[in-house]
Amino acid sequence: MSIFRRDPRAPGRVTVQEAAARTGHGGAADSAVAVLLDVREPDEWRAGHAPGAVHLPLSELSELSGLSAGAGLTAAAHARPLVVICRSGNRSRRAAELLAARGADAVDVIGGMRDWAAAGLPVVDGRGGNGTVA
């Protein structure tokens, strides 16, 4: 038996395929239950993000500490499960932990936008054209 136990309150982790399915990017947009929350910085977001994602940089999310789980999120994202993504998975893990500590239903995406793009999932830039992962 391991002495290391996962904290049951810690957020889970999902693959990009699971994230796409939960957020309606897997082909059935009407099946979207969760909100894809991108926590990268504005320049990264403008270069390329998943269509329909909500943008709230980790730096801003961290400043909202002590507030409700939905603080800083759009009205459409309130009271919905959150699938948190960044470039590679490090910032999204921290963001999901912050959100879970505030009572949100949040998971982070393993491999982030790099794996999202590599899986052939859609990426758009700030003008709606083809985006890149910065």
N, CA, C and O atoms as a GROMACS GRO file, in nm:
protein
  536
    1MET      N    1   0.083  -0.118   0.000
    1MET     CA    2   0.000   0.000   0.000
    1MET      C    3   0.088   0.125   0.000
    1MET      O    4   0.185   0.132   0.076
    2SER      N    5   0.055   0.221  -0.084
    2SER     CA    6   0.132   0.342  -0.096
    2SER      C    7   0.097   0.439   0.016
    2SER      O    8  -0.018   0.449   0.059
    3ILE      N    9   0.200   0.511   0.062
    3ILE     CA   10   0.173   0.614   0.162
    3ILE      C   11   0.127   0.743   0.095
    3ILE      O   12   0.080   0.835   0.162
    4PHE      N   13   0.139   0.749  -0.039
    4PHE     CA   14   0.095   0.866  -0.113
    4PHE      C   15  -0.047   0.844  -0.161
    4PHE      O   16  -0.074   0.748  -0.235
    5ARG      N   17  -0.135   0.930  -0.120
    5ARG     CA   18  -0.274   0.919  -0.161
    5ARG      C   19  -0.317   1.047  -0.230
    5ARG      O   20  -0.279   1.157  -0.190
    6ARG      N   21  -0.394   1.031  -0.333
    6ARG     CA   22  -0.447   1.146  -0.405
    6ARG      C   23  -0.554   1.211  -0.320
    6ARG      O   24  -0.642   1.143  -0.266
    7ASP      N   25  -0.547   1.340  -0.309
    7ASP     CA   26  -0.647   1.417  -0.236
    7ASP      C   27  -0.780   1.405  -0.310
    7ASP      O   28  -0.788   1.443  -0.427
    8PRO      N   29  -0.885   1.353  -0.246
    8PRO     CA   30  -1.013   1.335  -0.314
    8PRO      C   31  -1.076   1.467  -0.360
    8PRO      O   32  -1.165   1.466  -0.444
    9ARG      N   33  -1.030   1.580  -0.304
    9ARG     CA   34  -1.081   1.710  -0.346
    9ARG      C   35  -1.003   1.768  -0.463
    9ARG      O   36  -1.044   1.868  -0.522
   10ALA      N   37  -0.890   1.704  -0.497
   10ALA     CA   38  -0.807   1.753  -0.608
   10ALA      C   39  -0.879   1.731  -0.740
   10ALA      O   40  -0.950   1.631  -0.757
   11PRO      N   41  -0.860   1.823  -0.833
   11PRO     CA   42  -0.928   1.809  -0.962
   11PRO      C   43  -0.872   1.692  -1.042
   11PRO      O   44  -0.755   1.655  -1.028
   12GLY      N   45  -0.955   1.637  -1.126
   12GLY     CA   46  -0.912   1.529  -1.212
   12GLY      C   47  -0.838   1.583  -1.333
   12GLY      O   48  -0.826   1.704  -1.352
   13ARG      N   49  -0.790   1.490  -1.414
   13ARG     CA   50  -0.720   1.526  -1.538
   13ARG      C   51  -0.784   1.448  -1.651
   13ARG      O   52  -0.824   1.333  -1.634
   14VAL      N   53  -0.795   1.512  -1.767
   14VAL     CA   54  -0.854   1.446  -1.883
   14VAL      C   55  -0.763   1.463  -2.003
   14VAL      O   56  -0.681   1.555  -2.009
   15THR      N   57  -0.777   1.372  -2.099
   15THR     CA   58  -0.704   1.384  -2.225
   15THR      C   59  -0.772   1.487  -2.313
   15THR      O   60  -0.884   1.531  -2.284
   16VAL      N   61  -0.706   1.526  -2.421
   16VAL     CA   62  -0.768   1.623  -2.512
   16VAL      C   63  -0.893   1.562  -2.577
   16VAL      O   64  -0.989   1.634  -2.605
   17GLN      N   65  -0.892   1.433  -2.600
   17GLN     CA   66  -1.010   1.368  -2.658
   17GLN      C   67  -1.129   1.375  -2.562
   17GLN      O   68  -1.241   1.402  -2.603
   18GLU      N   69  -1.103   1.349  -2.434
   18GLU     CA   70  -1.209   1.359  -2.333
   18GLU      C   71  -1.256   1.504  -2.320
   18GLU      O   72  -1.375   1.530  -2.306
   19ALA      N   73  -1.161   1.598  -2.323
   19ALA     CA   74  -1.196   1.739  -2.314
   19ALA      C   75  -1.284   1.780  -2.431
   19ALA      O   76  -1.383   1.851  -2.413
   20ALA      N   77  -1.248   1.736  -2.551
   20ALA     CA   78  -1.327   1.769  -2.670
   20ALA      C   79  -1.468   1.714  -2.658
   20ALA      O   80  -1.565   1.782  -2.693
   21ALA      N   81  -1.480   1.592  -2.611
   21ALA     CA   82  -1.613   1.531  -2.596
   21ALA      C   83  -1.696   1.605  -2.492
   21ALA      O   84  -1.816   1.626  -2.513
   22ARG      N   85  -1.636   1.644  -2.380
   22ARG     CA   86  -1.710   1.712  -2.274
   22ARG      C   87  -1.754   1.852  -2.313
   22ARG      O   88  -1.854   1.903  -2.262
   23THR      N   89  -1.679   1.915  -2.405
   23THR     CA   90  -1.707   2.054  -2.441
   23THR      C   91  -1.774   2.069  -2.577
   23THR      O   92  -1.794   2.181  -2.625
   24GLY      N   93  -1.808   1.957  -2.640
   24GLY     CA   94  -1.878   1.963  -2.768
   24GLY      C   95  -1.788   1.980  -2.889
   24GLY      O   96  -1.838   2.005  -2.999
   25HIS      N   97  -1.657   1.967  -2.872
   25HIS     CA   98  -1.565   1.978  -2.984
   25HIS      C   99  -1.542   1.843  -3.052
   25HIS      O  100  -1.471   1.834  -3.151
   26GLY      N  101  -1.603   1.740  -2.998
   26GLY     CA  102  -1.584   1.606  -3.052
   26GLY      C  103  -1.681   1.570  -3.162
   26GLY      O  104  -1.696   1.453  -3.195
   27GLY      N  105  -1.747   1.668  -3.219
   27GLY     CA  106  -1.838   1.641  -3.329
   27GLY      C  107  -1.982   1.672  -3.301
   27GLY      O  108  -2.057   1.706  -3.393
   28ALA      N  109  -2.025   1.661  -3.176
   28ALA     CA  110  -2.166   1.686  -3.142
   28ALA      C  111  -2.173   1.809  -3.053
   28ALA      O  112  -2.172   1.798  -2.930
   29ALA      N  113  -2.181   1.926  -3.115
   29ALA     CA  114  -2.180   2.052  -3.040
   29ALA      C  115  -2.296   2.062  -2.942
   29ALA      O  116  -2.284   2.129  -2.839
   30ASP      N  117  -2.408   1.997  -2.972
   30ASP     CA  118  -2.522   2.006  -2.881
   30ASP      C  119  -2.503   1.918  -2.757
   30ASP      O  120  -2.585   1.922  -2.666
   31SER      N  121  -2.394   1.839  -2.754
   31SER     CA  122  -2.368   1.754  -2.637
   31SER      C  123  -2.277   1.824  -2.536
   31SER      O  124  -2.242   1.765  -2.434
   32ALA      N  125  -2.239   1.948  -2.563
   32ALA     CA  126  -2.150   2.020  -2.474
   32ALA      C  127  -2.214   2.040  -2.338
   32ALA      O  128  -2.321   2.101  -2.326
   33VAL      N  129  -2.150   1.990  -2.238
   33VAL     CA  130  -2.195   2.007  -2.101
   33VAL      C  131  -2.100   2.101  -2.028
   33VAL      O  132  -2.143   2.188  -1.952
   34ALA      N  133  -1.972   2.083  -2.052
   34ALA     CA  134  -1.868   2.159  -1.983
   34ALA      C  135  -1.823   2.278  -2.065
   34ALA      O  136  -1.842   2.284  -2.187
   35VAL      N  137  -1.764   2.374  -1.996
   35VAL     CA  138  -1.705   2.492  -2.057
   35VAL      C  139  -1.555   2.470  -2.067
   35VAL      O  140  -1.492   2.429  -1.970
   36LEU      N  141  -1.498   2.497  -2.184
   36LEU     CA  142  -1.352   2.492  -2.201
   36LEU      C  143  -1.298   2.627  -2.158
   36LEU      O  144  -1.326   2.729  -2.221
   37LEU      N  145  -1.220   2.627  -2.051
   37LEU     CA  146  -1.164   2.749  -1.993
   37LEU      C  147  -1.015   2.755  -2.024
   37LEU      O  148  -0.938   2.673  -1.975
   38ASP      N  149  -0.974   2.852  -2.105
   38ASP     CA  150  -0.835   2.870  -2.146
   38ASP      C  151  -0.771   2.970  -2.052
   38ASP      O  152  -0.817   3.084  -2.042
   39VAL      N  153  -0.665   2.929  -1.982
   39VAL     CA  154  -0.602   3.015  -1.881
   39VAL      C  155  -0.467   3.071  -1.926
   39VAL      O  156  -0.387   3.115  -1.844
   40ARG      N  157  -0.442   3.068  -2.057
   40ARG     CA  158  -0.317   3.125  -2.109
   40ARG      C  159  -0.324   3.277  -2.114
   40ARG      O  160  -0.431   3.336  -2.096
   41GLU      N  161  -0.212   3.338  -2.139
   41GLU     CA  162  -0.204   3.484  -2.144
   41GLU      C  163  -0.265   3.535  -2.276
   41GLU      O  164  -0.277   3.459  -2.372
   42PRO      N  165  -0.302   3.664  -2.281
   42PRO     CA  166  -0.372   3.719  -2.398
   42PRO      C  167  -0.300   3.697  -2.532
   42PRO      O  168  -0.367   3.668  -2.632
   43ASP      N  169  -0.169   3.710  -2.537
   43ASP     CA  170  -0.099   3.692  -2.664
   43ASP      C  171  -0.108   3.547  -2.711
   43ASP      O  172  -0.118   3.522  -2.831
   44GLU      N  173  -0.105   3.453  -2.619
   44GLU     CA  174  -0.121   3.312  -2.655
   44GLU      C  175  -0.262   3.286  -2.706
   44GLU      O  176  -0.281   3.215  -2.805
   45TRP      N  177  -0.361   3.343  -2.639
   45TRP     CA  178  -0.502   3.329  -2.677
   45TRP      C  179  -0.525   3.382  -2.818
   45TRP      O  180  -0.588   3.317  -2.901
   46ARG      N  181  -0.473   3.502  -2.846
   46ARG     CA  182  -0.492   3.563  -2.978
   46ARG      C  183  -0.428   3.479  -3.089
   46ARG      O  184  -0.482   3.473  -3.200
   47ALA      N  185  -0.316   3.415  -3.060
   47ALA     CA  186  -0.247   3.333  -3.161
   47ALA      C  187  -0.330   3.211  -3.198
   47ALA      O  188  -0.335   3.171  -3.315
   48GLY      N  189  -0.396   3.151  -3.100
   48GLY     CA  190  -0.479   3.035  -3.129
   48GLY      C  191  -0.542   2.975  -3.006
   48GLY      O  192  -0.477   2.953  -2.904
   49HIS      N  193  -0.673   2.948  -3.018
   49HIS     CA  194  -0.749   2.887  -2.908
   49HIS      C  195  -0.860   2.801  -2.967
   49HIS      O  196  -0.890   2.811  -3.086
   50ALA      N  197  -0.919   2.719  -2.886
   50ALA     CA  198  -1.030   2.636  -2.931
   50ALA      C  199  -1.153   2.725  -2.951
   50ALA      O  200  -1.180   2.811  -2.868
   51PRO      N  201  -1.228   2.705  -3.059
   51PRO     CA  202  -1.350   2.783  -3.081
   51PRO      C  203  -1.447   2.766  -2.964
   51PRO      O  204  -1.468   2.656  -2.914
   52GLY      N  205  -1.505   2.876  -2.921
   52GLY     CA  206  -1.604   2.872  -2.813
   52GLY      C  207  -1.546   2.866  -2.674
   52GLY      O  208  -1.621   2.865  -2.576
   53ALA      N  209  -1.414   2.861  -2.662
   53ALA     CA  210  -1.352   2.857  -2.529
   53ALA      C  211  -1.372   2.991  -2.459
   53ALA      O  212  -1.389   3.095  -2.524
   54VAL      N  213  -1.370   2.988  -2.327
   54VAL     CA  214  -1.377   3.108  -2.244
   54VAL      C  215  -1.235   3.140  -2.202
   54VAL      O  216  -1.160   3.050  -2.164
   55HIS      N  217  -1.197   3.267  -2.208
   55HIS     CA  218  -1.060   3.307  -2.174
   55HIS      C  219  -1.056   3.377  -2.039
   55HIS      O  220  -1.126   3.476  -2.018
   56LEU      N  221  -0.975   3.325  -1.949
   56LEU     CA  222  -0.948   3.388  -1.820
   56LEU      C  223  -0.806   3.348  -1.780
   56LEU      O  224  -0.785   3.239  -1.728
   57PRO      N  225  -0.708   3.437  -1.804
   57PRO     CA  226  -0.569   3.402  -1.773
   57PRO      C  227  -0.550   3.362  -1.626
   57PRO      O  228  -0.616   3.415  -1.537
   58LEU      N  229  -0.459   3.268  -1.605
   58LEU     CA  230  -0.429   3.223  -1.469
   58LEU      C  231  -0.389   3.341  -1.381
   58LEU      O  232  -0.426   3.345  -1.264
   59SER      N  233  -0.315   3.436  -1.436
   59SER     CA  234  -0.274   3.553  -1.357
   59SER      C  235  -0.395   3.628  -1.302
   59SER      O  236  -0.392   3.674  -1.188
   60GLU      N  237  -0.500   3.642  -1.381
   60GLU     CA  238  -0.622   3.709  -1.334
   60GLU      C  239  -0.700   3.619  -1.239
   60GLU      O  240  -0.753   3.666  -1.138
   61LEU      N  241  -0.708   3.492  -1.270
   61LEU     CA  242  -0.779   3.398  -1.184
   61LEU      C  243  -0.717   3.395  -1.045
   61LEU      O  244  -0.789   3.390  -0.946
   62SER      N  245  -0.585   3.398  -1.038
   62SER     CA  246  -0.515   3.396  -0.910
   62SER      C  247  -0.547   3.520  -0.828
   62SER      O  248  -0.556   3.512  -0.705
   63GLU      N  249  -0.563   3.635  -0.894
   63GLU     CA  250  -0.595   3.760  -0.824
   63GLU      C  251  -0.735   3.757  -0.764
   63GLU      O  252  -0.766   3.836  -0.674
   64LEU      N  253  -0.820   3.667  -0.813
   64LEU     CA  254  -0.957   3.658  -0.764
   64LEU      C  255  -0.970   3.562  -0.647
   64LEU      O  256  -1.080   3.518  -0.614
   65SER      N  257  -0.858   3.528  -0.583
   65SER     CA  258  -0.862   3.431  -0.473
   65SER      C  259  -0.956   3.480  -0.363
   65SER      O  260  -0.967   3.600  -0.337
   66GLY      N  261  -1.022   3.385  -0.300
   66GLY     CA  262  -1.115   3.416  -0.193
   66GLY      C  263  -1.255   3.446  -0.243
   66GLY      O  264  -1.347   3.462  -0.164
   67LEU      N  265  -1.271   3.454  -0.376
   67LEU     CA  266  -1.403   3.481  -0.432
   67LEU      C  267  -1.470   3.349  -0.468
   67LEU      O  268  -1.411   3.242  -0.452
   68SER      N  269  -1.591   3.357  -0.517
   68SER     CA  270  -1.666   3.238  -0.553
   68SER      C  271  -1.601   3.167  -0.672
   68SER      O  272  -1.518   3.224  -0.741
   69ALA      N  273  -1.641   3.044  -0.693
   69ALA     CA  274  -1.587   2.963  -0.802
   69ALA      C  275  -1.608   3.029  -0.936
   69ALA      O  276  -1.525   3.013  -1.026
   70GLY      N  277  -1.718   3.102  -0.954
   70GLY     CA  278  -1.750   3.162  -1.082
   70GLY      C  279  -1.694   3.302  -1.102
   70GLY      O  280  -1.714   3.361  -1.208
   71ALA      N  281  -1.624   3.356  -1.004
   71ALA     CA  282  -1.572   3.492  -1.014
   71ALA      C  283  -1.480   3.503  -1.135
   71ALA      O  284  -1.387   3.424  -1.152
   72GLY      N  285  -1.507   3.603  -1.218
   72GLY     CA  286  -1.426   3.628  -1.336
   72GLY      C  287  -1.472   3.554  -1.460
   72GLY      O  288  -1.422   3.582  -1.569
   73LEU      N  289  -1.566   3.462  -1.446
   73LEU     CA  290  -1.614   3.384  -1.560
   73LEU      C  291  -1.735   3.450  -1.623
   73LEU      O  292  -1.807   3.527  -1.558
   74THR      N  293  -1.758   3.421  -1.750
   74THR     CA  294  -1.876   3.471  -1.817
   74THR      C  295  -2.000   3.406  -1.757
   74THR      O  296  -1.991   3.301  -1.692
   75ALA      N  297  -2.114   3.467  -1.777
   75ALA     CA  298  -2.239   3.413  -1.724
   75ALA      C  299  -2.265   3.272  -1.776
   75ALA      O  300  -2.318   3.188  -1.704
   76ALA      N  301  -2.229   3.246  -1.902
   76ALA     CA  302  -2.251   3.113  -1.961
   76ALA      C  303  -2.169   3.004  -1.893
   76ALA      O  304  -2.204   2.886  -1.900
   77ALA      N  305  -2.061   3.044  -1.827
   77ALA     CA  306  -1.973   2.946  -1.764
   77ALA      C  307  -2.010   2.917  -1.618
   77ALA      O  308  -1.961   2.820  -1.560
   78HIS      N  309  -2.093   3.000  -1.559
   78HIS     CA  310  -2.131   2.980  -1.419
   78HIS      C  311  -2.208   2.850  -1.402
   78HIS      O  312  -2.291   2.815  -1.485
   79ALA      N  313  -2.181   2.781  -1.295
   79ALA     CA  314  -2.254   2.660  -1.254
   79ALA      C  315  -2.245   2.548  -1.357
   79ALA      O  316  -2.330   2.459  -1.359
   80ARG      N  317  -2.144   2.550  -1.441
   80ARG     CA  318  -2.121   2.440  -1.536
   80ARG      C  319  -1.985   2.380  -1.507
   80ARG      O  320  -1.896   2.450  -1.457
   81PRO      N  321  -1.966   2.253  -1.538
   81PRO     CA  322  -1.833   2.194  -1.520
   81PRO      C  323  -1.731   2.268  -1.607
   81PRO      O  324  -1.764   2.316  -1.716
   82LEU      N  325  -1.609   2.278  -1.558
   82LEU     CA  326  -1.502   2.348  -1.628
   82LEU      C  327  -1.393   2.250  -1.670
   82LEU      O  328  -1.347   2.170  -1.590
   83VAL      N  329  -1.353   2.258  -1.795
   83VAL     CA  330  -1.240   2.183  -1.848
   83VAL      C  331  -1.134   2.289  -1.876
   83VAL      O  332  -1.148   2.369  -1.968
   84VAL      N  333  -1.027   2.288  -1.796
   84VAL     CA  334  -0.928   2.397  -1.797
   84VAL      C  335  -0.808   2.357  -1.883
   84VAL      O  336  -0.753   2.247  -1.869
   85ILE      N  337  -0.768   2.449  -1.972
   85ILE     CA  338  -0.660   2.420  -2.065
   85ILE      C  339  -0.560   2.536  -2.070
   85ILE      O  340  -0.597   2.652  -2.053
   86CYS      N  341  -0.435   2.502  -2.094
   86CYS     CA  342  -0.330   2.602  -2.116
   86CYS      C  343  -0.245   2.552  -2.232
   86CYS      O  344  -0.296   2.478  -2.316
   87ARG      N  345  -0.120   2.588  -2.240
   87ARG     CA  346  -0.037   2.543  -2.352
   87ARG      C  347   0.004   2.397  -2.337
   87ARG      O  348  -0.006   2.319  -2.431
   88SER      N  349   0.053   2.360  -2.215
   88SER     CA  350   0.106   2.225  -2.199
   88SER      C  351   0.045   2.146  -2.083
   88SER      O  352   0.066   2.025  -2.074
   89GLY      N  353  -0.028   2.211  -1.996
   89GLY     CA  354  -0.092   2.142  -1.885
   89GLY      C  355  -0.047   2.186  -1.747
   89GLY      O  356  -0.107   2.144  -1.648
   90ASN      N  357   0.056   2.269  -1.738
   90ASN     CA  358   0.103   2.312  -1.606
   90ASN      C  359   0.014   2.419  -1.544
   90ASN      O  360  -0.030   2.405  -1.430
   91ARG      N  361  -0.012   2.525  -1.618
   91ARG     CA  362  -0.097   2.633  -1.564
   91ARG      C  363  -0.240   2.586  -1.544
   91ARG      O  364  -0.307   2.626  -1.448
   92SER      N  365  -0.288   2.501  -1.634
   92SER     CA  366  -0.425   2.453  -1.620
   92SER      C  367  -0.441   2.368  -1.495
   92SER      O  368  -0.546   2.371  -1.431
   93ARG      N  369  -0.338   2.294  -1.459
   93ARG     CA  370  -0.343   2.214  -1.336
   93ARG      C  371  -0.359   2.307  -1.216
   93ARG      O  372  -0.442   2.282  -1.128
   94ARG      N  373  -0.278   2.413  -1.212
   94ARG     CA  374  -0.288   2.509  -1.100
   94ARG      C  375  -0.424   2.578  -1.097
   94ARG      O  376  -0.483   2.596  -0.991
   95ALA      N  377  -0.473   2.616  -1.215
   95ALA     CA  378  -0.603   2.683  -1.224
   95ALA      C  379  -0.715   2.590  -1.178
   95ALA      O  380  -0.804   2.631  -1.105
   96ALA      N  381  -0.710   2.464  -1.221
   96ALA     CA  382  -0.814   2.368  -1.181
   96ALA      C  383  -0.811   2.348  -1.029
   96ALA      O  384  -0.916   2.333  -0.967
   97GLU      N  385  -0.692   2.347  -0.970
   97GLU     CA  386  -0.681   2.334  -0.825
   97GLU      C  387  -0.742   2.455  -0.755
   97GLU      O  388  -0.814   2.439  -0.656
   98LEU      N  389  -0.715   2.575  -0.805
   98LEU     CA  390  -0.774   2.697  -0.748
   98LEU      C  391  -0.926   2.693  -0.756
   98LEU      O  392  -0.996   2.722  -0.659
   99LEU      N  393  -0.975   2.656  -0.874
   99LEU     CA  394  -1.120   2.652  -0.895
   99LEU      C  395  -1.186   2.544  -0.809
   99LEU      O  396  -1.292   2.567  -0.751
  100ALA      N  397  -1.124   2.428  -0.799
  100ALA     CA  398  -1.179   2.320  -0.716
  100ALA      C  399  -1.182   2.361  -0.570
  100ALA      O  400  -1.278   2.330  -0.498
  101ALA      N  401  -1.080   2.432  -0.526
  101ALA     CA  402  -1.076   2.479  -0.387
  101ALA      C  403  -1.189   2.578  -0.359
  101ALA      O  404  -1.231   2.594  -0.245
  102ARG      N  405  -1.238   2.644  -0.464
  102ARG     CA  406  -1.350   2.739  -0.451
  102ARG      C  407  -1.485   2.671  -0.472
  102ARG      O  408  -1.589   2.737  -0.467
  103GLY      N  409  -1.482   2.540  -0.495
  103GLY     CA  410  -1.607   2.467  -0.508
  103GLY      C  411  -1.651   2.438  -0.650
  103GLY      O  412  -1.759   2.383  -0.670
  104ALA      N  413  -1.570   2.473  -0.748
  104ALA     CA  414  -1.606   2.447  -0.888
  104ALA      C  415  -1.579   2.301  -0.924
  104ALA      O  416  -1.493   2.236  -0.866
  105ASP      N  417  -1.654   2.253  -1.021
  105ASP     CA  418  -1.633   2.121  -1.080
  105ASP      C  419  -1.535   2.144  -1.195
  105ASP      O  420  -1.576   2.180  -1.305
  106ALA      N  421  -1.404   2.122  -1.169
  106ALA     CA  422  -1.301   2.154  -1.268
  106ALA      C  423  -1.204   2.038  -1.286
  106ALA      O  424  -1.165   1.971  -1.190
  107VAL      N  425  -1.165   2.017  -1.411
  107VAL     CA  426  -1.060   1.922  -1.446
  107VAL      C  427  -0.962   1.995  -1.537
  107VAL      O  428  -0.997   2.095  -1.599
  108ASP      N  429  -0.839   1.945  -1.545
  108ASP     CA  430  -0.745   2.007  -1.638
  108ASP      C  431  -0.710   1.911  -1.749
  108ASP      O  432  -0.726   1.789  -1.736
  109VAL      N  433  -0.663   1.967  -1.860
  109VAL     CA  434  -0.636   1.890  -1.981
  109VAL      C  435  -0.488   1.855  -1.988
  109VAL      O  436  -0.402   1.943  -1.992
  110ILE      N  437  -0.460   1.727  -1.989
  110ILE     CA  438  -0.323   1.678  -2.000
  110ILE      C  439  -0.269   1.715  -2.138
  110ILE      O  440  -0.332   1.686  -2.240
  111GLY      N  441  -0.154   1.779  -2.142
  111GLY     CA  442  -0.091   1.814  -2.269
  111GLY      C  443  -0.137   1.944  -2.328
  111GLY      O  444  -0.075   1.994  -2.422
  112GLY      N  445  -0.245   2.001  -2.276
  112GLY     CA  446  -0.292   2.133  -2.315
  112GLY      C  447  -0.317   2.154  -2.463
  112GLY      O  448  -0.347   2.059  -2.536
  113MET      N  449  -0.304   2.278  -2.506
  113MET     CA  450  -0.331   2.316  -2.644
  113MET      C  451  -0.232   2.252  -2.741
  113MET      O  452  -0.265   2.232  -2.858
  114ARG      N  453  -0.114   2.221  -2.695
  114ARG     CA  454  -0.018   2.151  -2.784
  114ARG      C  455  -0.076   2.018  -2.827
  114ARG      O  456  -0.076   1.985  -2.946
  115ASP      N  457  -0.126   1.940  -2.732
  115ASP     CA  458  -0.186   1.810  -2.766
  115ASP      C  459  -0.318   1.828  -2.839
  115ASP      O  460  -0.352   1.747  -2.926
  116TRP      N  461  -0.394   1.933  -2.805
  116TRP     CA  462  -0.521   1.964  -2.872
  116TRP      C  463  -0.496   1.981  -3.022
  116TRP      O  464  -0.562   1.918  -3.104
  117ALA      N  465  -0.401   2.067  -3.056
  117ALA     CA  466  -0.370   2.093  -3.197
  117ALA      C  467  -0.313   1.968  -3.264
  117ALA      O  468  -0.347   1.937  -3.378
  118ALA      N  469  -0.226   1.896  -3.194
  118ALA     CA  470  -0.166   1.775  -3.250
  118ALA      C  471  -0.270   1.668  -3.279
  118ALA      O  472  -0.252   1.585  -3.368
  119ALA      N  473  -0.380   1.669  -3.204
  119ALA     CA  474  -0.488   1.572  -3.225
  119ALA      C  475  -0.580   1.614  -3.341
  119ALA      O  476  -0.676   1.544  -3.373
  120GLY      N  477  -0.551   1.728  -3.402
  120GLY     CA  478  -0.632   1.774  -3.515
  120GLY      C  479  -0.759   1.845  -3.474
  120GLY      O  480  -0.848   1.867  -3.556
  121LEU      N  481  -0.769   1.882  -3.347
  121LEU     CA  482  -0.887   1.956  -3.299
  121LEU      C  483  -0.875   2.102  -3.343
  121LEU      O  484  -0.764   2.151  -3.362
  122PRO      N  485  -0.988   2.173  -3.359
  122PRO     CA  486  -0.984   2.307  -3.416
  122PRO      C  487  -0.914   2.410  -3.328
  122PRO      O  488  -0.928   2.411  -3.206
  123VAL      N  489  -0.838   2.498  -3.396
  123VAL     CA  490  -0.770   2.610  -3.332
  123VAL      C  491  -0.793   2.732  -3.420
  123VAL      O  492  -0.763   2.731  -3.539
  124VAL      N  493  -0.846   2.838  -3.360
  124VAL     CA  494  -0.871   2.963  -3.432
  124VAL      C  495  -0.791   3.075  -3.368
  124VAL      O  496  -0.759   3.070  -3.249
  125ASP      N  497  -0.760   3.178  -3.449
  125ASP     CA  498  -0.690   3.292  -3.394
  125ASP      C  499  -0.790   3.397  -3.345
  125ASP      O  500  -0.911   3.372  -3.349
  126GLY      N  501  -0.742   3.511  -3.301
  126GLY     CA  502  -0.828   3.615  -3.248
  126GLY      C  503  -0.926   3.672  -3.347
  126GLY      O  504  -1.022   3.738  -3.308
  127ARG      N  505  -0.904   3.646  -3.478
  127ARG     CA  506  -0.995   3.695  -3.582
  127ARG      C  507  -1.083   3.586  -3.638
  127ARG      O  508  -1.161   3.611  -3.731
  128GLY      N  509  -1.072   3.465  -3.584
  128GLY     CA  510  -1.154   3.354  -3.630
  128GLY      C  511  -1.092   3.272  -3.742
  128GLY      O  512  -1.151   3.175  -3.789
  129GLY      N  513  -0.970   3.310  -3.784
  129GLY     CA  514  -0.900   3.233  -3.886
  129GLY      C  515  -0.825   3.116  -3.825
  129GLY      O  516  -0.838   3.088  -3.706
  130ASN      N  517  -0.747   3.047  -3.906
  130ASN     CA  518  -0.666   2.936  -3.856
  130ASN      C  519  -0.564   2.989  -3.755
  130ASN      O  520  -0.490   3.083  -3.784
  131GLY      N  521  -0.563   2.927  -3.638
  131GLY     CA  522  -0.472   2.970  -3.533
  131GLY      C  523  -0.356   2.876  -3.513
  131GLY      O  524  -0.353   2.766  -3.569
  132THR      N  525  -0.262   2.919  -3.434
  132THR     CA  526  -0.147   2.838  -3.396
  132THR      C  527  -0.134   2.840  -3.244
  132THR      O  528  -0.186   2.929  -3.177
  133VAL      N  529  -0.065   2.742  -3.192
  133VAL     CA  530  -0.044   2.736  -3.048
  133VAL      C  531   0.090   2.802  -3.018
  133VAL      O  532   0.196   2.753  -3.058
  134ALA      N  533   0.085   2.914  -2.946
  134ALA     CA  534   0.205   2.990  -2.914
  134ALA      C  535   0.263   2.945  -2.781
  134ALA      O  536   0.365   2.998  -2.737
   0.00000   0.00000   0.00000
